Amino acid sequence: MIFKRRIKRSVRQIVVETVYPKGGWWRAVTYIIHRLRRLPDKPHRIARGVAAGIFVSFTPFLGFHLFIAAGLAWLMRGNMVAALLSTLVGNPLTFPLIMTVSVDTGNFLLHEPNTLHLPMIVRAFARASLELWENSKALVVGGTQHWESLEWFFRRVFWPYLIGGIVPGVVLGLVGYYLSLPVVAAYQKRRSKRLRDRVEKLRALKLARAEALRVRNAGTGQEG
């Protein structure tokens, strides 16, 4: 197959490259910026997609960010590809900060007295996912269902995360919009100018060749 890796990656390599991409995060960031600038769409639509992707990265719907970002970009009439690329704002390096800030902000807004530390938040997500999976199997094959962890998870983690993530999500989404809009517009303007200059050069070269051919033919006719 054309896109199949020649050398299969080990599980360790997959995990390491998920946390730290090959070439480093700065190279990954510059690649994303490069792709955003080159998207064939209007600057304001690309900027809306960027805002949508960043905002969704601050929601607790882990595993569904791509689908939600695409849907939100569609509702905002933004660029879906830009939204998908911008969800990479949420990555293994930033998620600890995003989780902590969102849950703490949510607890503050909901007047919850106790603050959950990051390891507790991560364990809560793991337990809730496992319990949801076990309950889903119990619905199919039969068995006892347990909802205690899910109830606590929704009340103490998911709901504060959802409410608290709105504030930084909206703020950073707007920052992403107003930063990406002039960058994309300037890049597209420069690229359009380069294309016009290239067309003008080709046109001038074609006219010069035609003129040279005309002069040569005229000289040949005089000699005859």
Backbone bond lengths (Angstrom), bond angles and torsions (degrees), N, CA, C in turn:
res aa  C-N    CA-C-N  psi(-1)  N-CA   C-N-CA  omega(-1)  CA-C   N-CA-C  phi
1 M - - - 1.460 - - 1.530 110.33 -
2 I 1.353 115.26 150.36 1.457 119.35 -173.22 1.522 111.22 -68.12
3 F 1.356 117.61 -44.40 1.460 121.73 -172.15 1.521 112.88 -97.64
4 K 1.309 117.99 9.85 1.461 120.88 179.61 1.524 109.46 -80.56
5 R 1.328 116.06 139.45 1.462 120.21 179.29 1.517 110.61 -67.27
6 R 1.330 115.75 137.87 1.464 119.58 176.60 1.518 110.91 -70.44
7 I 1.331 115.71 -39.64 1.461 120.78 178.73 1.523 107.98 -113.33
8 K 1.308 116.99 116.81 1.454 122.20 -177.65 1.526 110.12 -69.65
9 R 1.348 116.01 133.48 1.452 121.11 179.91 1.526 110.87 -77.77
10 S 1.321 115.16 144.88 1.456 120.03 175.55 1.526 109.09 -79.33
11 V 1.328 115.80 167.79 1.464 120.38 178.54 1.526 110.14 -61.17
12 R 1.332 115.48 -39.76 1.472 119.88 179.39 1.522 110.76 -61.67
13 Q 1.334 118.32 -42.58 1.456 121.79 179.91 1.525 111.01 -64.24
14 I 1.331 116.71 -39.61 1.460 120.75 179.18 1.521 110.43 -62.27
15 V 1.340 115.94 -45.30 1.465 120.50 -179.37 1.525 110.67 -64.56
16 V 1.339 116.29 -45.35 1.462 120.43 -178.55 1.523 111.08 -63.20
17 E 1.338 117.76 -44.11 1.458 121.07 -178.27 1.516 112.03 -72.29
18 T 1.346 117.78 -20.69 1.459 120.43 173.95 1.515 110.44 -71.21
19 V 1.340 115.96 -40.89 1.462 120.72 179.22 1.521 111.13 -79.03
20 Y 1.335 116.16 -40.55 1.460 120.97 -178.43 1.528 108.32 -134.59
21 P 1.348 117.73 99.21 1.464 120.85 -175.60 1.520 112.67 -59.74
22 K 1.304 115.91 154.47 1.453 121.44 177.52 1.525 108.71 -63.26
23 G 1.331 116.75 124.56 1.450 121.10 -175.81 1.518 112.96 97.29
24 G 1.344 117.39 -9.46 1.465 120.52 177.72 1.517 112.60 93.07
25 W 1.342 114.35 161.31 1.459 119.85 -178.60 1.517 111.82 -69.83
26 W 1.342 117.95 -31.43 1.462 118.72 -179.82 1.523 110.72 -64.23
27 R 1.320 116.63 -39.82 1.457 119.44 177.12 1.517 110.64 -64.85
28 A 1.341 116.65 -38.64 1.465 120.16 177.84 1.521 110.95 -63.90
29 V 1.340 116.66 -41.34 1.459 120.90 179.84 1.521 111.23 -65.14
30 T 1.335 116.96 -45.21 1.466 119.97 179.71 1.524 111.34 -64.63
31 Y 1.337 116.71 -33.24 1.467 120.01 177.18 1.523 110.42 -65.84
32 I 1.343 116.82 -42.31 1.457 120.64 179.55 1.521 110.33 -63.47
33 I 1.340 116.87 -44.49 1.466 120.89 178.48 1.524 110.36 -60.87
34 H 1.337 116.10 -41.65 1.463 120.73 178.85 1.528 110.62 -61.73
35 R 1.325 116.86 -43.21 1.462 120.28 179.56 1.526 111.38 -66.98
36 L 1.328 116.93 -39.54 1.463 120.08 179.35 1.524 111.09 -62.11
37 R 1.334 116.34 -42.22 1.464 119.48 -178.24 1.523 111.90 -65.58
38 R 1.327 117.27 -31.38 1.455 121.51 -174.10 1.525 113.22 -91.97
39 L 1.324 118.00 1.86 1.462 119.68 179.30 1.529 110.07 -63.85
40 P 1.335 117.83 133.83 1.473 120.56 -177.99 1.524 111.39 -82.11
41 D 1.312 116.44 74.94 1.458 120.85 -179.42 1.524 108.57 -154.71
42 K 1.322 116.08 169.47 1.456 120.24 179.72 1.524 110.17 -69.82
43 P 1.329 117.57 144.72 1.467 120.59 -176.30 1.522 114.03 -55.55
44 H 1.346 117.92 -40.33 1.456 119.22 -177.29 1.532 111.44 -69.07
45 R 1.329 117.68 -30.07 1.461 120.39 176.92 1.528 110.75 -71.79
46 I 1.326 116.47 -39.67 1.468 120.06 176.75 1.524 110.19 -64.83
47 A 1.331 116.72 -42.51 1.465 120.51 179.42 1.524 111.36 -63.61
48 R 1.323 117.71 -37.08 1.467 120.57 176.44 1.523 110.66 -64.58
49 G 1.322 116.21 -39.58 1.461 119.58 176.99 1.517 111.93 -63.37
50 V 1.332 116.37 -40.20 1.467 120.82 177.37 1.526 110.06 -60.74
51 A 1.336 116.66 -45.70 1.463 120.94 179.87 1.519 111.23 -61.61
52 A 1.331 116.59 -41.25 1.465 120.53 -179.90 1.524 111.21 -64.02
53 G 1.336 116.86 -45.35 1.455 120.64 -179.15 1.514 113.06 -63.86
54 I 1.339 116.46 -41.23 1.464 120.06 179.45 1.529 110.30 -66.28
55 F 1.332 116.57 -43.78 1.460 120.15 -179.51 1.528 111.37 -60.11
56 V 1.315 116.69 -45.99 1.465 120.95 -178.18 1.522 111.21 -63.33
57 S 1.326 117.52 -29.12 1.465 120.66 179.70 1.523 112.51 -63.04
58 F 1.349 117.21 -17.81 1.463 121.65 -179.63 1.526 112.18 -99.16
59 T 1.325 117.11 11.81 1.459 120.21 176.88 1.524 109.68 -98.49
60 P 1.338 118.22 156.37 1.469 120.72 -177.44 1.523 114.21 -84.42
61 F 1.319 117.79 11.49 1.459 120.40 -178.47 1.534 110.02 -84.07
62 L 1.307 115.54 62.04 1.461 120.90 -177.56 1.525 110.35 -62.65
63 G 1.315 116.15 134.10 1.454 120.92 -177.56 1.517 113.13 94.62
64 F 1.338 116.73 -13.53 1.466 120.62 -178.98 1.534 111.87 -122.04
65 H 1.309 117.15 10.13 1.461 120.45 -176.74 1.525 112.53 -58.91
66 L 1.325 117.67 -40.77 1.466 120.42 -177.90 1.522 111.22 -63.12
67 F 1.336 116.75 -44.62 1.465 120.46 -178.85 1.529 111.08 -66.97
68 I 1.336 116.01 -43.11 1.461 119.91 -179.22 1.524 110.56 -67.08
69 A 1.333 116.80 -40.79 1.465 120.41 179.50 1.522 111.03 -62.89
70 A 1.325 117.15 -42.27 1.469 120.36 178.49 1.521 110.67 -63.48
71 G 1.349 117.13 -42.97 1.454 120.32 179.12 1.516 112.52 -65.74
72 L 1.345 116.65 -41.09 1.465 120.27 179.31 1.519 110.85 -67.01
73 A 1.330 116.98 -39.88 1.468 120.20 177.72 1.525 110.50 -62.89
74 W 1.325 116.49 -38.24 1.467 120.31 177.81 1.521 110.88 -63.75
75 L 1.343 116.86 -42.96 1.465 120.70 179.00 1.531 111.11 -65.37
76 M 1.335 116.20 -35.49 1.468 120.70 -179.07 1.525 112.37 -84.81
77 R 1.331 116.85 -0.58 1.468 122.04 -175.07 1.520 110.63 58.36
78 G 1.325 114.27 41.24 1.456 120.83 177.01 1.508 110.92 -104.64
79 N 1.311 115.75 176.84 1.459 121.95 -179.34 1.530 109.53 -81.19
80 M 1.331 117.03 122.12 1.466 121.38 -176.37 1.523 112.02 -68.27
81 V 1.328 117.08 -38.21 1.462 119.67 -179.87 1.531 109.84 -64.11
82 A 1.322 116.74 -40.76 1.470 120.50 177.14 1.523 110.22 -62.07
83 A 1.331 117.38 -38.96 1.460 121.21 178.30 1.518 111.11 -64.29
84 L 1.332 116.65 -43.91 1.473 120.35 179.99 1.525 110.84 -63.59
85 L 1.328 116.85 -43.55 1.461 120.11 179.39 1.528 111.49 -64.48
86 S 1.329 116.83 -36.27 1.458 120.62 -175.79 1.518 113.11 -75.06
87 T 1.336 117.71 -16.47 1.468 118.59 175.51 1.524 111.34 -65.90
88 L 1.336 117.07 -14.21 1.467 119.97 177.45 1.526 111.86 -70.51
89 V 1.332 116.69 -4.15 1.467 119.29 168.48 1.524 108.91 -57.99
90 G 1.331 115.48 -34.91 1.459 120.18 172.78 1.518 109.80 -89.17
91 N 1.305 116.96 108.83 1.461 122.51 -177.50 1.533 108.46 -143.00
92 P 1.329 117.91 173.51 1.472 119.35 -177.57 1.528 114.99 -55.64
93 L 1.334 117.59 -23.56 1.462 119.57 178.80 1.527 112.49 -82.99
94 T 1.331 116.87 -33.17 1.463 120.01 -175.39 1.524 113.84 -96.82
95 F 1.335 117.58 -21.81 1.460 119.43 -177.29 1.531 113.45 -58.74
96 P 1.337 120.10 -39.65 1.469 117.79 176.50 1.527 113.01 -56.51
97 L 1.341 117.01 -42.00 1.456 120.61 178.59 1.522 111.20 -69.53
98 I 1.347 115.83 -43.07 1.466 119.89 179.85 1.521 110.87 -60.89
99 M 1.341 116.41 -46.09 1.463 120.18 -179.97 1.519 111.40 -60.63
100 T 1.317 116.12 -48.68 1.466 120.57 -176.71 1.517 111.58 -62.57
101 V 1.339 117.02 -48.58 1.465 121.09 -178.55 1.523 110.90 -64.04
102 S 1.330 117.10 -43.37 1.465 120.56 -177.01 1.524 111.40 -66.22
103 V 1.332 117.26 -47.20 1.468 120.34 -179.05 1.524 110.68 -66.35
104 D 1.318 118.15 -42.40 1.469 120.63 178.79 1.532 111.00 -63.11
105 T 1.333 116.17 -42.59 1.470 119.74 178.45 1.514 110.65 -64.32
106 G 1.344 116.25 -41.94 1.461 119.97 178.55 1.511 112.41 -63.59
107 N 1.321 117.33 -42.19 1.464 120.54 177.39 1.527 111.47 -62.53
108 F 1.321 116.22 -37.54 1.462 120.17 178.35 1.529 110.78 -66.17
109 L 1.338 116.57 -45.18 1.459 120.15 -178.95 1.526 112.19 -68.57
110 L 1.333 116.54 -32.35 1.463 121.11 -179.52 1.520 112.59 -90.37
111 H 1.326 116.21 1.71 1.467 122.18 179.30 1.531 112.09 60.71
112 E 1.325 115.28 37.69 1.461 120.41 174.51 1.529 108.28 -84.91
113 P 1.318 118.93 127.53 1.467 120.29 -172.74 1.523 114.67 -73.62
114 N 1.330 116.95 -34.19 1.466 120.08 -172.77 1.519 110.96 -94.64
115 T 1.321 116.14 135.82 1.458 122.31 176.31 1.524 109.95 -99.19
116 L 1.328 116.26 132.92 1.462 121.16 179.24 1.516 109.50 -91.52
117 H 1.325 116.35 134.78 1.452 121.19 176.91 1.531 109.82 -81.73
118 L 1.325 115.85 161.07 1.465 121.75 -174.82 1.531 112.96 -55.33
119 P 1.337 121.11 -47.26 1.470 119.61 179.32 1.527 112.63 -58.19
120 M 1.330 117.79 -35.56 1.458 120.64 178.20 1.525 111.16 -68.21
121 I 1.332 116.79 -37.33 1.472 120.67 178.92 1.521 110.19 -65.84
122 V 1.329 116.53 -45.05 1.469 120.74 -179.49 1.521 110.33 -63.65
123 R 1.346 117.35 -44.74 1.471 120.48 178.98 1.530 110.99 -63.83
124 A 1.334 116.62 -35.19 1.462 119.77 178.79 1.523 111.07 -64.88
125 F 1.337 117.17 -41.50 1.465 120.62 176.35 1.524 110.47 -62.49
126 A 1.327 116.95 -42.25 1.463 120.92 -178.94 1.525 111.08 -64.76
127 R 1.334 117.03 -46.34 1.465 120.71 -179.63 1.522 111.40 -64.65
128 A 1.331 116.42 -41.98 1.462 120.25 -179.92 1.523 111.16 -64.40
129 S 1.321 117.37 -41.08 1.471 120.65 178.32 1.516 110.83 -63.59
130 L 1.339 116.34 -43.53 1.460 120.40 179.58 1.521 111.27 -64.94
131 E 1.322 116.69 -43.25 1.460 120.01 -179.57 1.525 111.15 -66.01
132 L 1.322 116.60 -39.72 1.462 119.99 177.57 1.520 110.89 -62.76
133 W 1.332 116.51 -40.21 1.460 120.71 178.36 1.522 111.19 -65.64
134 E 1.322 117.28 -43.99 1.462 120.93 -179.98 1.528 111.14 -65.67
135 N 1.315 117.51 -39.76 1.467 120.35 178.31 1.515 111.70 -67.68
136 S 1.347 116.37 -35.37 1.470 119.61 176.98 1.524 110.22 -64.75
137 K 1.340 117.37 -40.36 1.466 120.11 176.56 1.518 111.13 -65.87
138 A 1.334 116.62 -37.38 1.463 120.10 -179.65 1.521 111.49 -64.70
139 L 1.328 117.30 -31.84 1.456 120.21 177.53 1.519 111.81 -66.76
140 V 1.332 116.46 -29.97 1.463 121.19 -176.79 1.527 111.47 -87.97
141 V 1.313 116.41 -51.75 1.465 120.53 -174.08 1.522 112.40 -97.56
142 G 1.316 117.45 -7.44 1.450 120.31 -178.42 1.519 111.26 90.17
143 G 1.289 115.91 150.12 1.457 119.82 -179.47 1.514 110.68 144.69
144 T 1.319 116.03 177.26 1.456 121.67 -178.08 1.521 110.56 -83.70
145 Q 1.306 115.19 134.89 1.462 120.54 179.12 1.527 109.25 -104.73
146 H 1.321 114.74 141.30 1.462 120.90 179.28 1.527 108.28 -125.38
147 W 1.323 114.85 128.30 1.454 120.05 -176.61 1.531 112.57 -121.00
148 E 1.345 116.38 8.57 1.463 118.80 -175.37 1.525 112.40 -62.51
149 S 1.339 115.91 -47.26 1.470 119.37 -178.86 1.521 111.52 -65.84
150 L 1.340 116.45 -36.85 1.453 119.65 179.95 1.522 111.31 -67.82
151 E 1.319 116.38 -38.40 1.463 119.47 178.57 1.528 110.82 -63.83
152 W 1.333 116.17 -45.99 1.464 120.20 178.46 1.519 110.35 -65.67
153 F 1.332 117.14 -41.31 1.462 122.11 -179.97 1.523 110.94 -60.31
154 F 1.333 116.82 -45.57 1.460 119.65 -178.32 1.519 110.70 -65.61
155 R 1.334 117.36 -40.81 1.456 120.96 -174.96 1.525 112.55 -76.01
156 R 1.334 118.42 -37.85 1.461 121.03 -171.35 1.523 114.20 -104.32
157 V 1.345 116.50 -18.19 1.464 118.39 -177.16 1.525 111.39 -121.59
158 F 1.330 116.87 -59.81 1.464 120.26 -172.70 1.523 111.69 -63.31
159 W 1.326 118.45 -49.41 1.464 121.13 -177.20 1.526 111.76 -65.25
160 P 1.338 120.21 -47.68 1.473 119.02 174.76 1.528 112.87 -60.80
161 Y 1.346 116.96 -38.33 1.466 121.55 177.63 1.522 109.90 -60.34
162 L 1.337 116.56 -45.76 1.461 121.34 -177.90 1.525 111.19 -64.60
163 I 1.338 116.96 -46.59 1.461 120.73 -179.07 1.529 110.39 -69.62
164 G 1.334 116.58 -45.50 1.461 120.35 -177.67 1.508 113.85 -69.37
165 G 1.330 118.06 -26.85 1.461 120.39 -179.25 1.515 113.41 -75.67
166 I 1.346 116.64 -16.28 1.462 119.43 -179.12 1.526 110.93 -64.46
167 V 1.323 116.45 -42.99 1.475 120.34 -175.49 1.534 111.82 -63.52
168 P 1.362 119.13 -59.27 1.471 117.97 179.12 1.518 112.24 -66.64
169 G 1.343 117.37 -29.81 1.462 119.94 179.11 1.511 112.09 -64.19
170 V 1.343 116.24 -44.95 1.464 120.62 179.30 1.527 110.50 -67.63
171 V 1.334 116.61 -44.74 1.468 120.61 -178.00 1.529 110.87 -61.36
172 L 1.346 116.43 -51.10 1.469 119.31 -178.01 1.528 111.47 -72.45
173 G 1.331 116.87 -28.36 1.463 119.43 174.33 1.519 111.32 -63.50
174 L 1.350 116.68 -42.60 1.463 120.74 176.81 1.520 111.26 -66.22
175 V 1.343 115.97 -39.24 1.466 119.64 176.56 1.534 109.97 -60.47
176 G 1.330 116.54 -45.68 1.461 120.73 178.36 1.516 111.81 -61.39
177 Y 1.336 116.42 -38.52 1.474 120.31 179.43 1.530 110.88 -63.55
178 Y 1.337 116.10 -51.63 1.466 119.62 -174.57 1.532 112.74 -74.48
179 L 1.335 117.76 -19.38 1.457 119.54 174.53 1.524 111.49 -83.17
180 S 1.325 116.67 -41.33 1.467 120.14 -176.10 1.522 112.60 -75.99
181 L 1.337 118.15 -30.06 1.468 120.72 -176.98 1.527 112.67 -58.93
182 P 1.342 120.80 -53.76 1.476 119.45 179.80 1.522 112.63 -69.08
183 V 1.355 117.04 -31.81 1.464 119.69 -179.67 1.523 110.37 -65.26
184 V 1.330 116.41 -48.11 1.464 120.68 179.91 1.524 110.51 -65.52
185 A 1.336 116.72 -43.07 1.472 120.30 -179.57 1.528 111.03 -61.79
186 A 1.341 117.28 -44.03 1.469 120.96 -179.93 1.522 110.88 -64.96
187 Y 1.346 116.43 -41.23 1.464 119.68 -179.72 1.525 110.65 -64.32
188 Q 1.336 116.13 -45.88 1.462 119.51 -179.56 1.525 111.17 -64.03
189 K 1.348 116.63 -35.00 1.462 119.82 178.31 1.525 110.80 -66.51
190 R 1.340 116.59 -44.31 1.472 119.85 178.05 1.518 110.79 -64.20
191 R 1.327 115.81 -42.05 1.469 119.19 -179.49 1.526 111.02 -64.44
192 S 1.341 116.64 -40.44 1.465 120.57 177.99 1.526 110.61 -63.40
193 K 1.344 116.15 -39.52 1.465 119.74 178.78 1.523 111.12 -65.79
194 R 1.339 116.58 -40.51 1.469 119.47 178.04 1.524 111.12 -62.92
195 L 1.324 116.12 -40.00 1.459 119.43 178.81 1.527 111.13 -65.85
196 R 1.345 116.88 -40.76 1.468 119.64 177.71 1.522 111.03 -64.42
197 D 1.333 116.43 -41.99 1.464 119.58 178.41 1.522 111.05 -62.81
198 R 1.345 116.17 -39.14 1.461 119.92 179.41 1.531 110.74 -65.28
199 V 1.330 115.66 -41.16 1.470 119.67 178.65 1.521 110.63 -64.80
200 E 1.350 115.96 -41.46 1.468 119.89 179.14 1.525 111.54 -64.20
201 K 1.333 116.58 -39.67 1.459 120.05 177.72 1.531 111.11 -63.82
202 L 1.327 116.27 -44.41 1.461 119.49 178.51 1.522 111.52 -63.64
203 R 1.344 115.07 -39.05 1.468 118.70 179.20 1.528 110.51 -66.51
204 A 1.343 116.08 -42.38 1.469 119.33 178.98 1.529 110.75 -64.62
205 L 1.348 116.49 -39.77 1.463 120.06 178.39 1.519 110.88 -64.58
206 K 1.325 116.59 -39.62 1.460 120.26 179.04 1.512 111.32 -65.27
207 L 1.351 115.57 -41.48 1.466 119.28 178.39 1.525 111.09 -66.05
208 A 1.340 116.84 -37.99 1.462 120.34 179.66 1.520 110.59 -65.47
209 R 1.336 116.40 -41.82 1.466 119.67 178.32 1.522 111.00 -65.47
210 A 1.348 115.63 -40.45 1.466 118.79 178.83 1.527 110.68 -63.80
211 E 1.334 116.54 -40.61 1.464 120.56 179.21 1.527 110.95 -66.17
212 A 1.342 116.16 -40.93 1.461 119.07 178.52 1.525 110.68 -64.10
213 L 1.346 115.69 -40.43 1.463 119.43 178.62 1.527 110.72 -65.33
214 R 1.340 117.16 -38.77 1.467 120.55 178.96 1.524 111.30 -64.36
215 V 1.353 115.29 -43.99 1.468 119.18 179.27 1.516 111.02 -63.35
216 R 1.360 115.59 -41.43 1.450 119.54 -179.78 1.520 111.01 -64.69
217 N 1.333 115.70 -42.37 1.472 119.01 179.07 1.533 111.27 -66.36
218 A 1.352 115.05 -36.93 1.457 118.39 178.82 1.531 110.02 -65.78
219 G 1.331 117.64 -40.38 1.462 120.58 179.26 1.529 111.01 -66.36
220 T 1.316 116.06 -39.42 1.467 120.22 177.91 1.508 110.73 -62.78
221 G 1.327 116.83 -38.82 1.472 121.24 179.82 1.513 111.37 -67.39
222 Q 1.317 117.86 -37.28 1.456 120.67 178.60 1.520 111.49 -66.81
223 E 1.340 114.94 -40.16 1.466 117.89 179.30 1.515 111.30 -64.37
224 G 1.377 115.42 -35.86 1.459 117.69 179.28 1.513 110.81 -70.38
